[in-house]
Amino acid sequence: MKQEKTTATIKRFGAVIAMSALPVLASAGNNFNSLSLLTQSQFSTLAENLSAATSYKALAPAESLGAIGFDLGLSLSGTEINDEIFDLASQGGWDLSTLPVPRLHVQKGLPLNVDVGAFYTGVPNSDIKIWGGELKYAFVPGGIATPAVALRLGYSKMEGVDEIDLSNKSIELTISKGFAMLTPYAGVGRIYSEVEAVDATTLKTEKPELNRVYVGLNINLGVNLVLEADKTGDYSTYSAKVGIRF
């Protein structure tokens, strides 16, 4: 009975996340038509901010899913933004202090403690699309008394914004330890991005290299819930994911 009530609570929590996101997403901008107004330093800040928001976020523990394992979920991440620079770059089109990014995640376990994964998003009421993928190897598989430790390689790309060409590569080391239905995890990584102002000839391409640290908690009670907080460069992101994992 207690587990059924907890599962129902998680479902309601997921519904609240989805519904509360809609008005925020509806107000998101979708263009950067004033990039030429930025100095190179301001464009560098914008590039780092966008890289932090769009880089690959697995929202999953280090342990392998196993050869028949599968993880499918919907997530919402909110990354703090430098609203002054966003407004300048888009002629006031970004009336937000947080950039919301919803994602559809899928991860599949393979033999030898290897997992592959991917995500996709099309931000509502905008042309922004982001997709990415990952390859993870749990070189320490973990056990009853030992944590799992994994190396993850990630890639993501933002499309649909004519004024900016942006892609991210990442490498992470992550650790997790399960306790019944709870699996806390943490990780550190490095993001390597390339951000080009397509039509602003006065701006050089920026190649931010950002450190990333994160902590999260996976809760699996039939419905799988993940809560995560990360810091990429100077920018914080908070994420929640609801789905199934087995």
Sequence and secondary structure as in RCSB ss.txt:
>XXXX:A:sequence
MKQEKTTATIKRFGAVIAMSALPVLASAGNNFNSLSLLTQSQFSTLAENLSAATSYKALAPAESLGAIGFDLGLS
LSGTEINDEIFDLASQGGWDLSTLPVPRLHVQKGLPLNVDVGAFYTGVPNSDIKIWGGELKYAFVPGGIATPAVA
LRLGYSKMEGVDEIDLSNKSIELTISKGFAMLTPYAGVGRIYSEVEAVDATTLKTEKPELNRVYVGLNINLGVNL
VLEADKTGDYSTYSAKVGIRF
>XXXX:A:secstr
 HHHHHHHHHHHHHHHHHHHHHHHHHT     TTGGGS HHHHHHHHHHHHHHHS    S SS   TT EEEEEE
EEEEE  HHHHHHHTTT    SEEEEEEEEEEEEETTTEEEEEEEEE TTS  EEEEEEEEEEEE   SSS EEE
EEEEEEEEES TTEEEEEEEEEEEEE  BTTEEEEEEEEEEEEEEEESS TTS  B  EEEEEEEEEEEESSSEE
EEEEEEETTEEEEEEEEEEE 
